Protein backbone atom coordinates (compact mmCIF):
# COMPACT_ATOMS: atom_id res chain seq x y z
CA UNK A 1 0.00 0.00 0.00
CA UNK A 2 0.96 3.63 -0.51
CA UNK A 3 -0.82 6.17 1.73
CA UNK A 4 -0.42 9.93 1.50
CA UNK A 5 -1.94 11.98 4.31
CA UNK A 6 -2.47 15.43 2.75
CA UNK A 7 -3.85 17.52 5.59
CA UNK A 8 -4.95 20.27 5.06
CA UNK A 9 -3.35 22.81 7.39
CA UNK A 10 -4.83 23.22 10.90
CA UNK A 11 -6.33 19.73 11.12
CA UNK A 12 -3.84 18.27 13.65
CA UNK A 13 -1.31 17.63 10.88
CA UNK A 14 1.79 18.41 12.97
CA UNK A 15 0.47 16.20 15.76
CA UNK A 16 -0.11 13.32 13.38
CA UNK A 17 3.29 13.76 11.72
CA UNK A 18 5.13 13.94 15.04
CA UNK A 19 3.55 10.68 16.15
CA UNK A 20 4.23 8.93 12.87
CA UNK A 21 7.87 9.96 13.18
CA UNK A 22 8.09 8.81 16.79
CA UNK A 23 6.41 5.51 15.90
CA UNK A 24 8.74 4.57 13.02
CA UNK A 25 10.02 1.51 14.87
CA UNK A 26 6.54 0.24 15.74
CA UNK A 27 5.33 0.91 12.22
CA UNK A 28 8.29 -0.96 10.73
CA UNK A 29 7.60 -3.96 12.94
CA UNK A 30 4.09 -4.09 11.47
CA UNK A 31 5.08 -3.71 7.83
CA UNK A 32 4.92 0.06 7.36
CA UNK A 33 7.58 2.64 6.54
CA UNK A 34 7.30 6.36 7.31
CA UNK A 35 10.27 7.50 5.21
CA UNK A 36 12.85 9.98 6.44
CA UNK A 37 13.49 11.03 2.85
CA UNK A 38 11.86 14.37 2.09
CA UNK A 39 11.32 15.44 5.70
CA UNK A 40 14.46 17.55 6.15
CA UNK A 41 14.44 18.83 9.74
CA UNK A 42 10.67 18.39 10.18
CA UNK A 43 8.34 15.49 10.88
CA UNK A 44 6.40 15.78 7.61
CA UNK A 45 7.35 15.36 3.96
CA UNK A 46 7.17 19.08 3.30
CA UNK A 47 10.20 19.20 1.02
CA UNK A 48 8.45 16.88 -1.43
CA UNK A 49 5.10 18.64 -1.22
CA UNK A 50 6.51 22.15 -1.70
CA UNK A 51 9.09 21.41 -4.37
CA UNK A 52 7.59 18.47 -6.15
CA UNK A 53 9.33 18.97 -9.49
CA UNK A 54 12.76 18.58 -7.90
CA UNK A 55 11.66 15.29 -6.37
CA UNK A 56 9.54 13.95 -9.20
CA UNK A 57 11.30 14.94 -12.43
CA UNK A 58 13.67 12.33 -13.91
CA UNK A 59 16.73 14.57 -13.47
CA UNK A 60 15.71 16.13 -10.14
CA UNK A 61 18.12 15.89 -7.22
CA UNK A 62 15.36 14.72 -4.90
CA UNK A 63 14.55 11.75 -7.09
CA UNK A 64 17.87 10.14 -6.23
CA UNK A 65 16.99 10.52 -2.55
CA UNK A 66 13.57 8.92 -3.08
CA UNK A 67 15.30 5.99 -4.73
CA UNK A 68 16.45 4.97 -1.24
CA UNK A 69 12.86 4.51 -0.01
CA UNK A 70 12.19 0.75 0.32
CA UNK A 71 9.90 -0.55 -2.41
CA UNK A 72 8.92 -3.74 -0.59
CA UNK A 73 7.17 -2.00 2.31
CA UNK A 74 3.84 -0.30 2.78
CA UNK A 75 4.57 3.43 2.63
CA UNK A 76 2.92 6.34 4.42
CA UNK A 77 3.75 9.99 3.69
CA UNK A 78 2.31 13.16 5.22
CA UNK A 79 2.43 16.80 4.11
CA UNK A 80 -0.36 19.36 4.34
CA UNK A 81 0.98 21.29 1.34
CA UNK A 82 -0.21 18.37 -0.80
CA UNK A 83 -3.84 19.09 0.10
CA UNK A 84 -4.33 20.79 -3.28
CA UNK A 85 -2.27 18.43 -5.39
CA UNK A 86 -3.78 17.29 -8.66
CA UNK A 87 -4.07 13.55 -9.34
CA UNK A 88 -1.10 13.81 -11.70
CA UNK A 89 1.23 14.85 -8.86
CA UNK A 90 0.24 11.79 -6.85
CA UNK A 91 0.70 9.58 -9.92
CA UNK A 92 4.20 10.93 -10.45
CA UNK A 93 5.23 10.26 -6.85
CA UNK A 94 3.70 6.78 -6.92
CA UNK A 95 5.60 6.00 -10.12
CA UNK A 96 8.89 7.05 -8.53
CA UNK A 97 8.14 4.80 -5.55
CA UNK A 98 7.04 1.86 -7.67
CA UNK A 99 3.42 1.94 -6.50
CA UNK A 100 0.35 1.66 -8.71
CA UNK A 101 -2.41 2.68 -6.29
CA UNK A 102 -2.51 5.63 -3.86
CA UNK A 103 -4.70 6.13 -0.81
CA UNK A 104 -5.00 9.90 -0.33
CA UNK A 105 -6.21 10.91 3.13
CA UNK A 106 -7.95 14.25 3.63
CA UNK A 107 -9.16 15.59 6.98
CA UNK A 108 -12.45 17.50 6.85
CA UNK A 109 -12.99 20.18 9.51
CA UNK A 110 -15.77 22.73 10.13
CA UNK A 111 -15.01 25.29 7.39
CA UNK A 112 -15.57 28.38 9.55
CA UNK A 113 -13.44 27.11 12.43
CA UNK A 114 -10.81 26.01 9.91
CA UNK A 115 -10.83 29.43 8.27
CA UNK A 116 -10.22 31.28 11.55
CA UNK A 117 -7.46 28.86 12.51
CA UNK A 118 -5.87 29.23 9.08
CA UNK A 119 -5.94 33.03 9.41
CA UNK A 120 -4.09 32.76 12.73
CA UNK A 121 -1.43 30.65 11.02
CA UNK A 122 -1.15 33.21 8.21
CA UNK A 123 -0.46 35.96 10.75
CA UNK A 124 2.38 33.82 12.11
CA UNK A 125 3.74 33.56 8.57
CA UNK A 126 3.83 37.33 8.02
CA UNK A 127 0.37 38.21 6.73
CA UNK A 128 -1.13 41.51 7.94
CA UNK A 129 -4.77 41.39 6.85
CA UNK A 130 -7.38 41.42 9.60
CA UNK A 131 -9.72 38.51 10.22
CA UNK A 132 -12.68 40.63 9.13
CA UNK A 133 -11.05 41.58 5.83
CA UNK A 134 -9.94 38.04 5.16
CA UNK A 135 -13.43 36.69 5.81
CA UNK A 136 -15.00 39.40 3.64
CA UNK A 137 -12.82 38.25 0.72
CA UNK A 138 -13.79 34.61 1.02
CA UNK A 139 -17.35 34.63 2.34
CA UNK A 140 -18.52 36.87 -0.50
CA UNK A 141 -18.54 33.65 -2.57
CA UNK A 142 -17.69 30.79 -0.18
CA UNK A 143 -18.08 27.98 -2.70
CA UNK A 144 -15.38 29.59 -4.85
CA UNK A 145 -12.95 29.75 -1.92
CA UNK A 146 -10.34 27.01 -1.75
CA UNK A 147 -10.13 27.55 2.01
CA UNK A 148 -13.87 27.13 2.58
CA UNK A 149 -14.71 24.59 -0.09
CA UNK A 150 -12.34 21.64 -0.65
CA UNK A 151 -14.90 19.79 -2.78
CA UNK A 152 -13.48 20.61 -6.25
CA UNK A 153 -10.08 19.22 -5.25
CA UNK A 154 -11.65 16.15 -3.64
CA UNK A 155 -13.90 15.44 -6.62
CA UNK A 156 -10.86 15.35 -8.91
CA UNK A 157 -9.36 12.67 -6.66
CA UNK A 158 -12.61 10.68 -6.47
CA UNK A 159 -12.77 10.49 -10.24
CA UNK A 160 -9.24 9.13 -10.64
CA UNK A 161 -8.73 5.42 -11.33
CA UNK A 162 -5.44 5.15 -9.38
CA UNK A 163 -6.55 7.01 -6.25
CA UNK A 164 -8.74 5.96 -3.37
CA UNK A 165 -9.83 8.96 -1.31
CA UNK A 166 -10.20 8.51 2.45
CA UNK A 167 -11.79 11.33 4.46
CA UNK A 168 -11.43 11.74 8.24
CA UNK A 169 -14.31 13.72 9.83
CA UNK A 170 -12.32 15.94 12.21
CA UNK A 171 -15.25 17.31 14.22
CA UNK A 172 -16.77 13.87 14.76
CA UNK A 173 -13.48 12.62 16.20
CA UNK A 174 -13.20 15.64 18.46
CA UNK A 175 -16.76 15.33 19.75
CA UNK A 176 -16.24 11.62 20.38
CA UNK A 177 -12.90 12.10 22.13
CA UNK A 178 -11.15 9.93 19.51
CA UNK A 179 -7.42 10.48 19.04
CA UNK A 180 -6.72 11.23 15.37
CA UNK A 181 -3.40 9.34 15.33
CA UNK A 182 -4.95 6.19 16.77
CA UNK A 183 -7.88 6.51 14.38
CA UNK A 184 -5.62 7.09 11.36
CA UNK A 185 -3.54 4.03 12.15
CA UNK A 186 -6.59 1.80 12.65
CA UNK A 187 -8.90 3.07 9.90
CA UNK A 188 -6.33 3.84 7.19
CA UNK A 189 -3.26 1.69 7.90
CA UNK A 190 -5.16 -1.22 9.43
CA UNK A 191 -3.07 -1.09 12.62
CA UNK A 192 -5.17 -1.47 15.75
CA UNK A 193 -3.82 -0.48 19.16
CA UNK A 194 -1.40 2.26 18.07
CA UNK A 195 -1.23 4.99 20.71
CA UNK A 196 0.11 8.51 20.44
CA UNK A 197 3.57 8.90 21.89
CA UNK A 198 3.25 12.66 21.95
CA UNK A 199 -0.21 13.49 23.30
CA UNK A 200 0.08 17.28 23.20
CA UNK A 201 -0.36 18.97 19.78
CA UNK A 202 2.72 21.02 18.85
CA UNK A 203 1.54 23.67 16.39
CA UNK A 204 -1.01 25.32 18.70
CA UNK A 205 -2.19 28.79 17.73
CA UNK A 206 -1.34 31.58 20.20
CA UNK A 207 -4.25 33.35 21.94
CA UNK A 208 -6.07 35.94 19.83
CA UNK A 209 -4.67 38.82 21.92
CA UNK A 210 -1.09 37.75 21.21
CA UNK A 211 -1.96 37.09 17.57
CA UNK A 212 -3.32 40.61 17.21
CA UNK A 213 -0.23 42.12 18.82
CA UNK A 214 1.94 40.15 16.38
CA UNK A 215 -0.23 41.37 13.50
CA UNK A 216 0.10 44.95 14.74
CA UNK A 217 3.90 44.95 14.86
CA UNK A 218 3.99 43.09 11.52
CA UNK A 219 1.93 45.89 9.95
CA UNK A 220 4.30 48.47 11.41
CA UNK A 221 7.45 46.65 10.33
CA UNK A 222 5.97 45.96 6.87
CA UNK A 223 5.20 49.63 6.27
CA UNK A 224 1.56 48.73 5.64
CA UNK A 225 2.27 45.94 3.13
CA UNK A 226 -0.06 42.97 3.01
CA UNK A 227 2.69 40.47 3.74
CA UNK A 228 6.33 40.16 4.77
CA UNK A 229 8.36 37.05 5.44
CA UNK A 230 8.25 35.20 8.76
CA UNK A 231 11.51 36.68 10.15
CA UNK A 232 9.65 38.96 12.54
CA UNK A 233 7.54 36.15 13.92
CA UNK A 234 10.58 33.93 14.51
CA UNK A 235 12.35 36.72 16.38
CA UNK A 236 9.20 37.58 18.31
CA UNK A 237 8.77 34.05 19.68
CA UNK A 238 12.51 33.55 20.19
CA UNK A 239 13.30 36.83 21.98
CA UNK A 240 10.04 37.79 23.69
CA UNK A 241 9.41 35.42 26.57
CA UNK A 242 6.11 33.67 27.10
CA UNK A 243 5.47 35.79 30.19
CA UNK A 244 6.14 38.95 28.17
CA UNK A 245 3.82 37.79 25.38
CA UNK A 246 1.09 37.14 27.92
CA UNK A 247 1.62 40.64 29.33
CA UNK A 248 1.34 42.15 25.84
CA UNK A 249 -1.91 40.28 25.33
CA UNK A 250 -3.20 41.56 28.64
CA UNK A 251 -2.24 45.07 27.57
CA UNK A 252 -4.55 44.75 24.55
CA UNK A 253 -7.30 43.33 26.75
CA UNK A 254 -7.01 46.22 29.21
CA UNK A 255 -6.45 49.13 26.82
CA UNK A 256 -7.76 48.00 23.45
CA UNK A 257 -11.45 47.61 24.14
CA UNK A 258 -12.38 50.40 21.71
CA UNK A 259 -10.69 48.41 18.93
CA UNK A 260 -12.36 45.10 19.79
CA UNK A 261 -14.61 43.59 17.12
CA UNK A 262 -16.78 40.46 16.97
CA UNK A 263 -17.76 38.35 13.95
CA UNK A 264 -20.75 36.11 14.59
CA UNK A 265 -22.20 33.22 12.59
CA UNK A 266 -25.70 32.03 13.52
CA UNK A 267 -26.69 28.38 13.67
CA UNK A 268 -27.67 26.78 11.44
CA UNK A 269 -25.54 28.77 9.01
CA UNK A 270 -26.86 28.46 5.42
CA UNK A 271 -23.40 27.99 3.92
CA UNK A 272 -22.51 25.15 6.27
CA UNK A 273 -25.88 23.44 5.73
CA UNK A 274 -25.43 23.52 1.95
CA UNK A 275 -21.76 22.55 2.18
CA UNK A 276 -22.54 19.52 4.34
CA UNK A 277 -25.23 18.36 1.91
CA UNK A 278 -22.81 18.60 -1.03
CA UNK A 279 -20.04 16.81 0.86
CA UNK A 280 -22.30 13.95 1.97
CA UNK A 281 -23.46 13.41 -1.59
CA UNK A 282 -19.93 13.45 -3.03
CA UNK A 283 -18.06 11.54 -0.32
CA UNK A 284 -20.30 8.54 0.25
CA UNK A 285 -18.03 5.55 0.75
CA UNK A 286 -14.93 7.69 1.47
CA UNK A 287 -15.35 8.16 5.22
CA UNK A 288 -12.94 6.58 7.70
CA UNK A 289 -15.71 6.94 10.29
CA UNK A 290 -19.30 6.71 9.09
CA UNK A 291 -21.04 9.94 10.17
CA UNK A 292 -24.50 8.42 9.94
CA UNK A 293 -27.03 11.09 10.82
CA UNK A 294 -24.58 13.02 12.99
CA UNK A 295 -23.70 16.54 11.81
CA UNK A 296 -20.33 16.73 10.09
CA UNK A 297 -19.66 20.18 11.55
CA UNK A 298 -20.51 22.10 14.69
CA UNK A 299 -24.17 23.04 15.06
CA UNK A 300 -23.70 25.85 17.57
CA UNK A 301 -23.44 29.60 16.86
CA UNK A 302 -19.85 30.71 16.26
CA UNK A 303 -18.25 33.99 17.33
CA UNK A 304 -14.70 35.22 16.70
CA UNK A 305 -13.02 38.20 18.36
CA UNK A 306 -10.55 40.33 16.43
CA UNK A 307 -9.10 43.84 16.73
CA UNK A 308 -8.85 46.94 14.55
CA UNK A 309 -5.14 47.73 14.20
CA UNK A 310 -5.53 51.50 13.83
CA UNK A 311 -7.78 51.53 16.88
CA UNK A 312 -5.10 49.69 18.88
CA UNK A 313 -2.52 52.30 17.94
CA UNK A 314 -4.76 55.03 19.36
CA UNK A 315 -4.14 53.56 22.82
CA UNK A 316 -0.86 55.20 24.01
CA UNK A 317 0.31 52.24 26.08
CA UNK A 318 -0.25 49.78 23.23
CA UNK A 319 1.48 52.07 20.73
CA UNK A 320 4.44 52.47 23.10
CA UNK A 321 4.67 48.71 23.63
CA UNK A 322 4.60 48.06 19.88
CA UNK A 323 7.40 50.57 19.33
CA UNK A 324 9.48 49.11 22.17
CA UNK A 325 9.08 45.53 20.92
CA UNK A 326 9.97 46.49 17.34
CA UNK A 327 13.00 48.39 18.55
CA UNK A 328 14.10 45.39 20.58
CA UNK A 329 13.65 42.97 17.70
CA UNK A 330 15.16 45.39 15.20
CA UNK A 331 18.43 45.56 17.14
CA UNK A 332 19.30 42.18 15.63
CA UNK A 333 19.23 43.45 12.08
CA UNK A 334 15.51 43.35 11.29
CA UNK A 335 14.67 45.82 8.52
CA UNK A 336 12.32 48.48 9.95
CA UNK A 337 10.58 51.16 7.95
CA UNK A 338 9.77 53.22 11.02
CA UNK A 339 6.85 53.06 13.42
CA UNK A 340 5.48 56.45 12.47
CA UNK A 341 5.45 55.60 8.76
CA UNK A 342 3.79 52.31 9.55
CA UNK A 343 1.16 54.06 11.63
CA UNK A 344 0.40 56.37 8.73
CA UNK A 345 -0.09 53.39 6.42
CA UNK A 346 -2.32 51.65 8.96
CA UNK A 347 -4.37 54.81 9.19
CA UNK A 348 -4.76 54.90 5.42
CA UNK A 349 -5.98 51.30 5.44
CA UNK A 350 -8.36 52.06 8.30
CA UNK A 351 -9.96 54.94 6.42
CA UNK A 352 -10.71 52.54 3.61
CA UNK A 353 -12.09 50.02 6.11
CA UNK A 354 -9.36 47.45 5.48
CA UNK A 355 -7.74 46.73 8.85
C-alpha positions as CSV (number, residue, x, y, z in Angstrom):
1,X,0.0,0.0,0.0
2,X,1.0,3.6,-0.5
3,X,-0.8,6.2,1.7
4,X,-0.4,9.9,1.5
5,X,-1.9,12.0,4.3
6,X,-2.5,15.4,2.7
7,X,-3.9,17.5,5.6
8,X,-4.9,20.3,5.1
9,X,-3.4,22.8,7.4
10,X,-4.8,23.2,10.9
11,X,-6.3,19.7,11.1
12,X,-3.8,18.3,13.7
13,X,-1.3,17.6,10.9
14,X,1.8,18.4,13.0
15,X,0.5,16.2,15.8
16,X,-0.1,13.3,13.4
17,X,3.3,13.8,11.7
18,X,5.1,13.9,15.0
19,X,3.5,10.7,16.2
20,X,4.2,8.9,12.9
21,X,7.9,10.0,13.2
22,X,8.1,8.8,16.8
23,X,6.4,5.5,15.9
24,X,8.7,4.6,13.0
25,X,10.0,1.5,14.9
26,X,6.5,0.2,15.7
27,X,5.3,0.9,12.2
28,X,8.3,-1.0,10.7
29,X,7.6,-4.0,12.9
30,X,4.1,-4.1,11.5
31,X,5.1,-3.7,7.8
32,X,4.9,0.1,7.4
33,X,7.6,2.6,6.5
34,X,7.3,6.4,7.3
35,X,10.3,7.5,5.2
36,X,12.9,10.0,6.4
37,X,13.5,11.0,2.9
38,X,11.9,14.4,2.1
39,X,11.3,15.4,5.7
40,X,14.5,17.6,6.2
41,X,14.4,18.8,9.7
42,X,10.7,18.4,10.2
43,X,8.3,15.5,10.9
44,X,6.4,15.8,7.6
45,X,7.4,15.4,4.0
46,X,7.2,19.1,3.3
47,X,10.2,19.2,1.0
48,X,8.5,16.9,-1.4
49,X,5.1,18.6,-1.2
50,X,6.5,22.1,-1.7
51,X,9.1,21.4,-4.4
52,X,7.6,18.5,-6.2
53,X,9.3,19.0,-9.5
54,X,12.8,18.6,-7.9
55,X,11.7,15.3,-6.4
56,X,9.5,14.0,-9.2
57,X,11.3,14.9,-12.4
58,X,13.7,12.3,-13.9
59,X,16.7,14.6,-13.5
60,X,15.7,16.1,-10.1
61,X,18.1,15.9,-7.2
62,X,15.4,14.7,-4.9
63,X,14.5,11.8,-7.1
64,X,17.9,10.1,-6.2
65,X,17.0,10.5,-2.5
66,X,13.6,8.9,-3.1
67,X,15.3,6.0,-4.7
68,X,16.4,5.0,-1.2
69,X,12.9,4.5,0.0
70,X,12.2,0.7,0.3
71,X,9.9,-0.6,-2.4
72,X,8.9,-3.7,-0.6
73,X,7.2,-2.0,2.3
74,X,3.8,-0.3,2.8
75,X,4.6,3.4,2.6
76,X,2.9,6.3,4.4
77,X,3.7,10.0,3.7
78,X,2.3,13.2,5.2
79,X,2.4,16.8,4.1
80,X,-0.4,19.4,4.3
81,X,1.0,21.3,1.3
82,X,-0.2,18.4,-0.8
83,X,-3.8,19.1,0.1
84,X,-4.3,20.8,-3.3
85,X,-2.3,18.4,-5.4
86,X,-3.8,17.3,-8.7
87,X,-4.1,13.5,-9.3
88,X,-1.1,13.8,-11.7
89,X,1.2,14.8,-8.9
90,X,0.2,11.8,-6.8
91,X,0.7,9.6,-9.9
92,X,4.2,10.9,-10.4
93,X,5.2,10.3,-6.8
94,X,3.7,6.8,-6.9
95,X,5.6,6.0,-10.1
96,X,8.9,7.1,-8.5
97,X,8.1,4.8,-5.5
98,X,7.0,1.9,-7.7
99,X,3.4,1.9,-6.5
100,X,0.4,1.7,-8.7
101,X,-2.4,2.7,-6.3
102,X,-2.5,5.6,-3.9
103,X,-4.7,6.1,-0.8
104,X,-5.0,9.9,-0.3
105,X,-6.2,10.9,3.1
106,X,-7.9,14.3,3.6
107,X,-9.2,15.6,7.0
108,X,-12.5,17.5,6.9
109,X,-13.0,20.2,9.5
110,X,-15.8,22.7,10.1
111,X,-15.0,25.3,7.4
112,X,-15.6,28.4,9.6
113,X,-13.4,27.1,12.4
114,X,-10.8,26.0,9.9
115,X,-10.8,29.4,8.3
116,X,-10.2,31.3,11.6
117,X,-7.5,28.9,12.5
118,X,-5.9,29.2,9.1
119,X,-5.9,33.0,9.4
120,X,-4.1,32.8,12.7
121,X,-1.4,30.7,11.0
122,X,-1.2,33.2,8.2
123,X,-0.5,36.0,10.7
124,X,2.4,33.8,12.1
125,X,3.7,33.6,8.6
126,X,3.8,37.3,8.0
127,X,0.4,38.2,6.7
128,X,-1.1,41.5,7.9
129,X,-4.8,41.4,6.8
130,X,-7.4,41.4,9.6
131,X,-9.7,38.5,10.2
132,X,-12.7,40.6,9.1
133,X,-11.0,41.6,5.8
134,X,-9.9,38.0,5.2
135,X,-13.4,36.7,5.8
136,X,-15.0,39.4,3.6
137,X,-12.8,38.2,0.7
138,X,-13.8,34.6,1.0
139,X,-17.4,34.6,2.3
140,X,-18.5,36.9,-0.5
141,X,-18.5,33.6,-2.6
142,X,-17.7,30.8,-0.2
143,X,-18.1,28.0,-2.7
144,X,-15.4,29.6,-4.9
145,X,-12.9,29.8,-1.9
146,X,-10.3,27.0,-1.8
147,X,-10.1,27.5,2.0
148,X,-13.9,27.1,2.6
149,X,-14.7,24.6,-0.1
150,X,-12.3,21.6,-0.6
151,X,-14.9,19.8,-2.8
152,X,-13.5,20.6,-6.3
153,X,-10.1,19.2,-5.2
154,X,-11.6,16.1,-3.6
155,X,-13.9,15.4,-6.6
156,X,-10.9,15.3,-8.9
157,X,-9.4,12.7,-6.7
158,X,-12.6,10.7,-6.5
159,X,-12.8,10.5,-10.2
160,X,-9.2,9.1,-10.6
161,X,-8.7,5.4,-11.3
162,X,-5.4,5.2,-9.4
163,X,-6.6,7.0,-6.3
164,X,-8.7,6.0,-3.4
165,X,-9.8,9.0,-1.3
166,X,-10.2,8.5,2.5
167,X,-11.8,11.3,4.5
168,X,-11.4,11.7,8.2
169,X,-14.3,13.7,9.8
170,X,-12.3,15.9,12.2
171,X,-15.2,17.3,14.2
172,X,-16.8,13.9,14.8
173,X,-13.5,12.6,16.2
174,X,-13.2,15.6,18.5
175,X,-16.8,15.3,19.7
176,X,-16.2,11.6,20.4
177,X,-12.9,12.1,22.1
178,X,-11.2,9.9,19.5
179,X,-7.4,10.5,19.0
180,X,-6.7,11.2,15.4
181,X,-3.4,9.3,15.3
182,X,-4.9,6.2,16.8
183,X,-7.9,6.5,14.4
184,X,-5.6,7.1,11.4
185,X,-3.5,4.0,12.2
186,X,-6.6,1.8,12.6
187,X,-8.9,3.1,9.9
188,X,-6.3,3.8,7.2
189,X,-3.3,1.7,7.9
190,X,-5.2,-1.2,9.4
191,X,-3.1,-1.1,12.6
192,X,-5.2,-1.5,15.8
193,X,-3.8,-0.5,19.2
194,X,-1.4,2.3,18.1
195,X,-1.2,5.0,20.7
196,X,0.1,8.5,20.4
197,X,3.6,8.9,21.9
198,X,3.3,12.7,21.9
199,X,-0.2,13.5,23.3
200,X,0.1,17.3,23.2
201,X,-0.4,19.0,19.8
202,X,2.7,21.0,18.8
203,X,1.5,23.7,16.4
204,X,-1.0,25.3,18.7
205,X,-2.2,28.8,17.7
206,X,-1.3,31.6,20.2
207,X,-4.3,33.3,21.9
208,X,-6.1,35.9,19.8
209,X,-4.7,38.8,21.9
210,X,-1.1,37.8,21.2
211,X,-2.0,37.1,17.6
212,X,-3.3,40.6,17.2
213,X,-0.2,42.1,18.8
214,X,1.9,40.2,16.4
215,X,-0.2,41.4,13.5
216,X,0.1,44.9,14.7
217,X,3.9,44.9,14.9
218,X,4.0,43.1,11.5
219,X,1.9,45.9,10.0
220,X,4.3,48.5,11.4
221,X,7.4,46.6,10.3
222,X,6.0,46.0,6.9
223,X,5.2,49.6,6.3
224,X,1.6,48.7,5.6
225,X,2.3,45.9,3.1
226,X,-0.1,43.0,3.0
227,X,2.7,40.5,3.7
228,X,6.3,40.2,4.8
229,X,8.4,37.0,5.4
230,X,8.3,35.2,8.8
231,X,11.5,36.7,10.1
232,X,9.7,39.0,12.5
233,X,7.5,36.1,13.9
234,X,10.6,33.9,14.5
235,X,12.3,36.7,16.4
236,X,9.2,37.6,18.3
237,X,8.8,34.1,19.7
238,X,12.5,33.6,20.2
239,X,13.3,36.8,22.0
240,X,10.0,37.8,23.7
241,X,9.4,35.4,26.6
242,X,6.1,33.7,27.1
243,X,5.5,35.8,30.2
244,X,6.1,39.0,28.2
245,X,3.8,37.8,25.4
246,X,1.1,37.1,27.9
247,X,1.6,40.6,29.3
248,X,1.3,42.1,25.8
249,X,-1.9,40.3,25.3
250,X,-3.2,41.6,28.6
251,X,-2.2,45.1,27.6
252,X,-4.5,44.8,24.6
253,X,-7.3,43.3,26.7
254,X,-7.0,46.2,29.2
255,X,-6.4,49.1,26.8
256,X,-7.8,48.0,23.4
257,X,-11.5,47.6,24.1
258,X,-12.4,50.4,21.7
259,X,-10.7,48.4,18.9
260,X,-12.4,45.1,19.8
261,X,-14.6,43.6,17.1
262,X,-16.8,40.5,17.0
263,X,-17.8,38.4,14.0
264,X,-20.8,36.1,14.6
265,X,-22.2,33.2,12.6
266,X,-25.7,32.0,13.5
267,X,-26.7,28.4,13.7
268,X,-27.7,26.8,11.4
269,X,-25.5,28.8,9.0
270,X,-26.9,28.5,5.4
271,X,-23.4,28.0,3.9
272,X,-22.5,25.1,6.3
273,X,-25.9,23.4,5.7
274,X,-25.4,23.5,1.9
275,X,-21.8,22.6,2.2
276,X,-22.5,19.5,4.3
277,X,-25.2,18.4,1.9
278,X,-22.8,18.6,-1.0
279,X,-20.0,16.8,0.9
280,X,-22.3,14.0,2.0
281,X,-23.5,13.4,-1.6
282,X,-19.9,13.4,-3.0
283,X,-18.1,11.5,-0.3
284,X,-20.3,8.5,0.3
285,X,-18.0,5.6,0.8
286,X,-14.9,7.7,1.5
287,X,-15.3,8.2,5.2
288,X,-12.9,6.6,7.7
289,X,-15.7,6.9,10.3
290,X,-19.3,6.7,9.1
291,X,-21.0,9.9,10.2
292,X,-24.5,8.4,9.9
293,X,-27.0,11.1,10.8
294,X,-24.6,13.0,13.0
295,X,-23.7,16.5,11.8
296,X,-20.3,16.7,10.1
297,X,-19.7,20.2,11.6
298,X,-20.5,22.1,14.7
299,X,-24.2,23.0,15.1
300,X,-23.7,25.9,17.6
301,X,-23.4,29.6,16.9
302,X,-19.9,30.7,16.3
303,X,-18.3,34.0,17.3
304,X,-14.7,35.2,16.7
305,X,-13.0,38.2,18.4
306,X,-10.6,40.3,16.4
307,X,-9.1,43.8,16.7
308,X,-8.9,46.9,14.6
309,X,-5.1,47.7,14.2
310,X,-5.5,51.5,13.8
311,X,-7.8,51.5,16.9
312,X,-5.1,49.7,18.9
313,X,-2.5,52.3,17.9
314,X,-4.8,55.0,19.4
315,X,-4.1,53.6,22.8
316,X,-0.9,55.2,24.0
317,X,0.3,52.2,26.1
318,X,-0.3,49.8,23.2
319,X,1.5,52.1,20.7
320,X,4.4,52.5,23.1
321,X,4.7,48.7,23.6
322,X,4.6,48.1,19.9
323,X,7.4,50.6,19.3
324,X,9.5,49.1,22.2
325,X,9.1,45.5,20.9
326,X,10.0,46.5,17.3
327,X,13.0,48.4,18.5
328,X,14.1,45.4,20.6
329,X,13.7,43.0,17.7
330,X,15.2,45.4,15.2
331,X,18.4,45.6,17.1
332,X,19.3,42.2,15.6
333,X,19.2,43.5,12.1
334,X,15.5,43.4,11.3
335,X,14.7,45.8,8.5
336,X,12.3,48.5,10.0
337,X,10.6,51.2,8.0
338,X,9.8,53.2,11.0
339,X,6.9,53.1,13.4
340,X,5.5,56.5,12.5
341,X,5.5,55.6,8.8
342,X,3.8,52.3,9.5
343,X,1.2,54.1,11.6
344,X,0.4,56.4,8.7
345,X,-0.1,53.4,6.4
346,X,-2.3,51.6,9.0
347,X,-4.4,54.8,9.2
348,X,-4.8,54.9,5.4
349,X,-6.0,51.3,5.4
350,X,-8.4,52.1,8.3
351,X,-10.0,54.9,6.4
352,X,-10.7,52.5,3.6
353,X,-12.1,50.0,6.1
354,X,-9.4,47.5,5.5
355,X,-7.7,46.7,8.9
